[in-house]
Amino acid sequence: MFNAGYGSALNLEKRVEMEAAIMDGETLAAGAVGLLSDVKNPIRVARMVMEKTDHVFIVGKGAEDLARMFSLERRDPATSAKSG
C-alpha cells in the first residue's frame, strides 16, 4: 500500500489522502503536496509547487485548487484491497 496516486491506501475514515514530494538535486528546489483526494498523479502537483509557486509545501484545498488551475487529470485513486 502507498499514498501517491492510483492504488493509494485509505485512511482511518476510509478516504484517500495522498502525498508527493520532488526535489531537484542540482538547484535544491523542492515541492511537496499533501491531503490530495482525487488527483491522478500527485507528483505532478508537487512539480507545479516547485516550478510555478513560491511555496515548498501545499496541502488540502490549496493543493486541490492548484491541481485544478493546471488542469491536471482527476481520478478516484481508491482500489479494492486484495486479501492474502
Protein Blocks (a to p, Z undefined) as FASTA:
>chain_A
ZZedehiacdfkopacdddddddfklopacddehiakbfblmlmmmmmmmmmcbfbdghj
llmmmmmmnopacddfbdcddeZZ
